[in-house]
Amino acid sequence: MSSERLTKQKQAFRRFFEANREKELTVAEIAEMLKESGNNMGIATVYRAVKRLESEGILVKCINGATSKTRYRYASHDNSIRSVHRVFCTVCGKIVDLPYKFTDKLEKNVADLTGFALTEHQIMFYGLCPDCK
């Protein structure tokens, strides 16, 4: 977070996202989970906090192409490109990150092929996880 005053509400958001760093959540899901944990905040407050955390690079926006729902996840601080590489189970909703070894090669190939300096991207593969197939 930035150097601004760390209120109880901001502390609650920080703890929430650190505890849920492996999940991709909608603003509504975030608000509901916060409410269930005793942090009853309005949806507008949650939305503003999510947008602020996204602009600070703490959260990454992920758009599910199958449903067009916008979800957010805790940003990995060891990856300079804000990117998402996932496999999504269309039955149970399980999401698995692809290994960076694979995605680093893909990013380099795309950059070399196009001449672009990549800043962010999303790749989502859809299918059935081992439990659902």
Secondary structure, DSSP 4 states (H G I P E B T S, - for coil): --SS---HHHHHHHHHHHHTTT--B-HHHHHHHHHHTT----HHHHHHHHHHHHHTTSEEEEE-TTT--EEEEEPPTT-SSEEEEEEEETTT--EEEPPHHHHHHHHHHHHHHH-----EEEEEEEE--TTT-
